[in-house]
Amino acid sequence: MEIRNFTTDIDKFLNGLEETTRSKVSKVLHMLIVVGSEIEMPYSKSLGGGLFELRVSGKISIRIIYCFHENCAILLHAFAKKTDKIAKKELDLAKKRQTSIL
């Protein structure tokens, strides 16, 4: 499966992570490439409405919200998760981006 970024801000965020975390993110993204929509917990979780989150744990928890479109996984938003729940503003941004591509 091909992975595309909605915006270059996602690359900037991921490239700005410390090396260990960036390596973990790369491994989870590779799993998404290999197994596509079959990726499951603890690496991916459905958020409903066609949105999913890639979950990367470590010193900081990284979340990448994505959707599937035209046989691709589209990375909509990436951020460091600081609380148990995803902040509404993070989810709203991903939903807005999803709407613009569908």
SEPA-421212 format. One record per atom (N, C-alpha, C, O): x, y, z. Coordinates in steps of 0.2 Angstrom, whole numbers, padded with zeros to 4 digits, always signed. Layout:
BEGIN
XYZ ...
//
This chain:
BEGIN
+0004-0006+0000 +0000+0000+0000 +0004+0006+0000 +0010+0006+0003 +0002+0011-0004 +0006+0017-0004 +0003+0022+0002 -0002+0022+0003 +0008+0026+0004 +0006+0031+0010 +0008+0038+0007 +0013+0039+0004 +0003+0042+0008 +0004+0049+0005 +0003+0054+0011 -0002+0052+0016 +0006+0059+0012 +0005+0064+0017 +0000+0070+0014 +0001+0072+0008 -0005+0072+0018 -0009+0077+0016 -0005+0084+0015 -0007+0088+0011 +0000+0085+0020 +0003+0091+0020 +0011+0090+0022 +0012+0085+0025 +0015+0094+0020 +0022+0093+0022 +0023+0095+0029 +0028+0093+0032 +0018+0098+0033 +0019+0098+0040 +0020+0092+0043 +0023+0091+0049 +0017+0087+0041 +0017+0080+0044 +0025+0078+0043 +0027+0075+0048 +0028+0078+0038 +0035+0077+0037 +0039+0081+0042 +0044+0078+0045 +0038+0087+0042 +0042+0092+0047 +0041+0089+0054 +0046+0089+0057 +0035+0088+0056 +0034+0085+0063 +0038+0079+0064 +0041+0078+0069 +0037+0074+0059 +0040+0067+0060 +0048+0068+0060 +0051+0065+0064 +0050+0072+0055 +0058+0073+0055 +0061+0076+0061 +0067+0076+0062 +0057+0080+0065 +0059+0084+0070 +0059+0080+0077 +0061+0082+0082 +0056+0073+0076 +0056+0069+0082 +0064+0067+0084 +0068+0066+0079 +0065+0065+0090 +0071+0062+0092 +0072+0055+0088 +0067+0052+0087 +0078+0053+0087 +0080+0047+0083 +0076+0041+0085 +0073+0037+0081 +0076+0039+0091 +0072+0033+0094 +0065+0033+0092 +0062+0028+0089 +0062+0039+0093 +0054+0039+0092 +0053+0039+0084 +0049+0036+0082 +0058+0042+0080 +0057+0043+0073 +0058+0035+0070 +0054+0034+0066 +0062+0031+0073 +0063+0025+0071 +0057+0020+0072 +0055+0016+0068 +0054+0021+0078 +0047+0018+0080 +0042+0020+0075 +0038+0015+0073 +0041+0026+0073 +0036+0029+0069 +0038+0025+0062 +0033+0023+0059 +0044+0025+0060 +0045+0022+0053 +0043+0014+0053 +0041+0012+0048 +0044+0011+0059 +0042+0004+0059 +0035+0003+0058 +0032-0001+0055 +0031+0007+0062 +0024+0007+0061 +0021+0009+0054 +0016+0006+0052 +0024+0014+0051 +0022+0016+0045 +0024+0010+0040 +0020+0009+0035 +0029+0007+0041 +0031+0001+0036 +0026-0004+0037 +0024-0007+0032 +0023-0006+0043 +0018-0011+0044 +0012-0009+0040 +0009-0013+0038 +0010-0002+0040 +0004+0000+0037 +0005-0001+0029 +0000-0003+0026 +0011+0000+0027 +0013-0001+0020 +0012-0009+0018 +0008-0010+0013 +0014-0013+0022 +0014-0020+0021 +0007-0023+0022 +0005-0027+0017 +0004-0022+0027 -0003-0025+0029 -0009-0021+0027 -0015-0023+0027 -0008-0014+0026 -0014-0010+0024 -0019-0009+0029 -0017-0009+0035 -0025-0010+0027 -0031-0010+0032 -0031-0015+0037 -0036-0015+0041 -0027-0020+0036 -0027-0026+0041 -0023-0024+0047 -0023-0028+0052 -0020-0019+0047 -0016-0017+0053 -0021-0016+0059 -0026-0013+0059 -0019-0019+0065 -0023-0019+0071 -0020-0016+0077 -0014-0014+0077 -0023-0016+0083 -0021-0014+0089 -0015-0019+0091 -0015-0025+0089 -0010-0016+0094 -0009-0010+0097 -0006-0004+0092 -0005+0001+0095 -0006-0006+0086 -0003-0001+0081 -0008+0004+0078 -0006+0009+0076 -0014+0001+0077 -0019+0006+0074 -0026+0005+0077 -0027-0001+0079 -0029+0010+0077 -0036+0010+0080 -0041+0014+0076 -0039+0019+0074 -0047+0011+0075 -0052+0015+0072 -0055+0021+0076 -0056+0020+0082 -0055+0027+0073 -0058+0032+0077 -0066+0033+0074 -0069+0038+0077 -0068+0029+0069 -0075+0030+0067 -0075+0035+0061 -0070+0039+0060 -0080+0035+0057 -0080+0039+0051 -0075+0039+0046 -0073+0043+0042 -0072+0033+0046 -0066+0032+0041 -0060+0034+0043 -0055+0034+0039 -0059+0037+0049 -0053+0039+0052 -0050+0034+0056 -0053+0030+0060 -0043+0033+0056 -0039+0028+0060 -0033+0032+0063 -0031+0037+0061 -0031+0029+0069 -0025+0032+0072 -0019+0027+0072 -0020+0021+0074 -0013+0029+0070 -0007+0025+0071 -0005+0027+0078 -0005+0033+0079 -0003+0022+0082 -0001+0023+0088 +0006+0021+0089 +0008+0015+0088 +0010+0026+0092 +0017+0024+0093 +0019+0027+0100 +0018+0032+0102 +0021+0022+0104 +0022+0023+0111 +0030+0024+0112 +0034+0021+0108 +0032+0027+0117 +0039+0028+0119 +0039+0034+0125 +0034+0035+0128 +0044+0037+0125 +0045+0043+0129 +0039+0048+0128 +0036+0050+0133 +0038+0049+0122 +0032+0053+0121 +0027+0048+0116 +0030+0044+0112 +0021+0049+0117 +0016+0045+0112 +0015+0049+0106 +0013+0055+0107 +0016+0046+0100 +0014+0049+0094 +0008+0046+0091 +0007+0040+0091 +0004+0051+0088 -0002+0048+0085 -0002+0051+0078 -0001+0057+0077 -0004+0047+0073 -0004+0049+0066 -0011+0047+0064 -0013+0041+0064 -0016+0052+0063 -0022+0051+0060 -0022+0050+0053 -0019+0054+0049 -0025+0045+0050 -0025+0044+0043 -0032+0041+0041 -0036+0039+0045 -0033+0041+0034 -0039+0038+0031 -0036+0034+0025 -0031+0035+0023 -0041+0030+0022 -0039+0027+0016 -0043+0030+0010 -0049+0032+0011 -0040+0031+0004 -0043+0034-0001 -0039+0032-0008 -0033+0033-0008 -0043+0029-0012 -0040+0027-0019 -0034+0023-0018 -0029+0024-0021 -0035+0017-0014 -0030+0012-0013 -0023+0015-0009 -0018+0012-0010 -0024+0021-0006 -0018+0024-0002 -0020+0025+0005 -0026+0026+0006 -0015+0025+0009 -0017+0028+0016 -0014+0035+0016 -0009+0037+0014 -0019+0040+0018 -0017+0047+0018 -0016+0049+0025 -0021+0049+0029 -0010+0051+0026 -0009+0054+0033 -0011+0061+0033 -0009+0065+0030 -0016+0062+0038 -0020+0068+0038 -0017+0073+0044 -0016+0079+0043 -0014+0070+0049 -0012+0074+0055 -0007+0070+0059 -0009+0064+0060 -0002+0073+0062 +0003+0069+0066 +0004+0074+0072 +0005+0080+0071 +0004+0071+0078 +0005+0075+0084 +0007+0071+0090 +0007+0065+0090 +0010+0074+0095 +0012+0071+0101 +0006+0071+0106 +0003+0076+0107 +0004+0065+0108 -0002+0065+0112 +0000+0066+0119 +0004+0062+0122 -0003+0070+0123 -0001+0072+0130 -0007+0070+0135 -0005+0070+0141 -0013+0068+0133 -0018+0066+0137 -0020+0059+0135 -0019+0057+0130 -0025+0056+0139 -0028+0050+0137 -0032+0050+0131 -0032+0045+0127 -0036+0055+0130 -0040+0056+0124 -0037+0061+0119 -0033+0065+0121 -0039+0060+0113 -0036+0064+0108 -0040+0071+0109 -0046+0071+0109 -0036+0076+0109 -0039+0083+0109 -0044+0084+0103 -0042+0082+0098 -0049+0088+0105 -0054+0089+0100 -0051+0093+0094 -0053+0091+0088 -0047+0098+0095 -0044+0102+0090 -0040+0097+0085 -0040+0098+0079 -0036+0092+0088 -0032+0088+0083 -0037+0083+0079 -0036+0083+0073 -0042+0081+0082 -0047+0077+0078 -0051+0081+0073 -0052+0079+0067 -0053+0087+0075 -0056+0091+0070 -0052+0093+0064 -0055+0093+0059 -0046+0094+0065 -0041+0096+0060 -0041+0090+0055 -0041+0091+0049 -0040+0084+0058 -0040+0078+0053 -0047+0077+0049 -0046+0075+0044 -0052+0078+0053 -0059+0077+0049 -0059+0083+0044 -0062+0081+0038 -0057+0089+0045 -0058+0094+0040 -0053+0092+0034 -0056+0093+0028 -0047+0089+0035 -0043+0087+0030 -0046+0081+0026 -0046+0081+0020 -0049+0077+0030 -0052+0071+0026 -0058+0073+0022 -0058+0071+0016 -0062+0077+0024 -0067+0080+0020 -0065+0083+0014 -0068+0082+0008 -0059+0087+0014 -0057+0090+0008 -0054+0085+0002 -0054+0087-0003 -0053+0079+0004 -0050+0074-0001 -0055+0069-0003 -0054+0066-0008 -0061+0069+0000 -0066+0064-0001 -0071+0067-0006 -0076+0063-0008 
//
